[in-house]
Amino acid sequence: MTKGEEATKPRRIVKEFVIPKCSAKVFELKKGQVLRVTAHEGKQVADIRFLNAHDYEEQASPIFSRSLNTMEGIGGNKKLKKIYSKPPWQNLLVTVIDDKVGYHFFEGCCSPKHRELMGEELVGSGYPTCWELFEECLKPYHISMRDLDWAGVFNLWMVVHFLDDENGTMIFEPPKCEKGDYIEFLAEMDVLVAATSCPDTNEINDFKPKDMKYQIFEYY
């Protein structure tokens, strides 16, 4: 099925929910289902992890996928078409079939160490970091952050630039998404999805964390 066919083939919503600001949720996506993530309140980042629903050791590696997408001429530092699992598996987990923004980051998530070094500039007072949100929401699946690759995160709509200075310093800007923008992922196998509505209170979320809308579709 081509991208155009995927966009026009009839489908129905089978599940719809909101992940409130500064929180996380885990859910399953069956092979052939489509996940749509919408910035329904405006500029906001979502940190998303994809795992093989039948083998949690097989996890998406956006950084590994970045190099493969570059070789295929379908993605790079800002966007991906195909998201593969890390070696030694190297299987296709999900495919991006629609992306209204096309600007993301692929590296990791805020952690207690980030909070220690940057203070409330990074994560607002009283909010857990994305690391802690992942740790808590994955407990029912007996998965801890010790079991996960810190860098195995699709930083949806996060804008990061590297300065041309001695250190190649990272700088952040507000997300390029606007209210109503979305991205869609087609599950190439049964996947477990863990997602956070990032709690950062600096430029990363345009200085105000927001809710994120999720919809799961099935084709007729």
N, C-alpha and C positions, 0 to 999 in steps of 0.2 A: 504494500500500500504506500503510495507516494504521500508527500506532505500535503499536497492539495486534496487528495482523496481523504486523508485523515480529517482535514478541516471541514469537509462537506458531508461526510457520511453521517447518517442520523445516529443520535445517541441520547441517552437519558441520564439524569442525575440519580445516583444511588445513595449518595451520602453528602451532606453539607454541614460544615461546622466552622466556628471561629476559634482561633487560638488567641486568647487575650494577651494584651501587652505584658511583657516580662514573664511569660509562662511558656510551657512546652506541652507537646502531646505526641503520643506514639500511636500509629495505626497501620493497618495492612492494606496493601494495594495488590490486587490479583493480576496475573499476567493478562495483558490485553486491555486493562482498565487505564483510564486517563486521569491524572491528577492535575487540577488547575489551582494555582496559588495566585490570589488577587490582593493587590495593595488597596483594599477598599476604604482605608482611611487616609491614604496619602503616602508620603515618603517614609518607607520602613524597610528594614532588612530582616530576612528570615534565614536562619542557619538550618540547613537540612542535611540529614544523613540517610543514605539508602543501604540496606543490608539484605542479603539473600534471606528470605523468610524461613527457609528450611536449613540454613547453615549460617549462623550469625558471625562466624569467623570470616565469611566472604563479605567484604564491605566495599562500598564505592570509594574510589580514589580519584577525586577531581584533579589532583595534580598529575597523576599518571595519565588520566584521560586527556588532560590539556596537551601533553606531548603527542598522544595518538591522534587527537583531533587535528593538531597542527600538521602531522604527516599526511592526514587524509584531506587537508585543505578545507575543513569544515568547522574549525574553531581555534581558540587560542587563549590568550590571557584574559579576554573579556567575556567570552561566551563559549559554550559547548553545545554540540549537537548530540554526541553519544557519551554516556557516562558509564565507564567500565569499572569492574571490581579490581582491587589491587592484586599484584602478583602474589602467589602463583596462579590465581584463578584467571584473571584477565578476561572475564565474561562481560557481555553487554547487559547492564542492569536496567537502565531506562534510556529512552531517547527523547530529546526535546523536540516537540512537534510544532510548537508555537511560542514565540517569545516577542512580546510587544516592546521590550526595552533593549535587550541584547547587551547589557553591561552588568557584569557580576565579578565576584572575586572567588578564589578557590584556595583556601589555605587552612584555616583553623577557626577557633572561637575564643571569645574573651574568657578568662580564667581568674581564679583568685590571685595568681601572681600578677596579672595585668592590673587588677584592682590595687594591689599593694604598691605597684610602681607608679600608677597614674592617678590613683585615688578616685574621688567622685567625678572627676572630669570624664572618666571612661564609663563607669557604671553608677547609676544613681543610688543614693542612700536607701538602704533597706531592700534593694533588689538583688536576687541571686544572679551570678554570671551565667552565660550560656553553658559553660562547663558544668556548673552545678545543676542547671535545669535539665541537661541531658542525663546526668547521673541519677537524678530523682525520677524522671519519667520512665527510664528504662529498667528500674528495679523490678517491676512485675515480670519482666522477661529474663531476669537473672543476668542482666548485662550491666557491667560497671564501666567507668571510663578507663579502667585498667585493660579492659578487653578491646578498646577502640583506638584507632589511630587518631591522634589529636587533629591531624591535618585532613582527615577524611570528611570535610564539610563543603557543601555547596553554599557559599555566602551570597544568597540571592539578593541582587540589586545593590550590593556593597560597592562603593566606588573608592578605589585605592590607586594612588599614583606614586611613582618613585622619582625623587629628585635627582637631578644630574649633579650630585655633590660627591664628596669623598666617600660617604657611607651609603649612597643610594637610599637615602632616608625615605621611609614610608610616610605619606600624608593622606588624610581621609577627607572626603567631600560628601555632601548629602547625596542620597540615592537619586538616580536619574528617573526612577519611576514616578508616575503621577497617579492620583486617585483613579482607580478603575483599571490600571494596567495589570496584566497577568502573564504568567508563563504556564505552559502545559507539558507534562511529562507522560510518555507512554511507557507502561511497565512491560519490559521484555521478558520478565519472569516474575514470580511471586516475590514481592519485596516488603520488608518492614521499613516504615518511614518514621523517623524521629525528627521533629521540627520545633524550633523555638521562635518566638517573636522577640527578637533581640532587645535587651534592656538598656543598651548604651544610651547615654543622655548627651552625647556630644554630636558632632557633625554626622556620624554614621547613620543616625535615625532622624536627621534634621532637628536635633535637640529635643525631640519628644517621642518616646516609645509609643507604638500604636498596635492595635489589633491587626490580625491577618485572617483572611477568609480562605477556606479550603473547600474544594468540591471534587468529588470522584464521579466520573462518568463511565458508562459502559456503552459499547456500540450495539445497535440492534442486530 
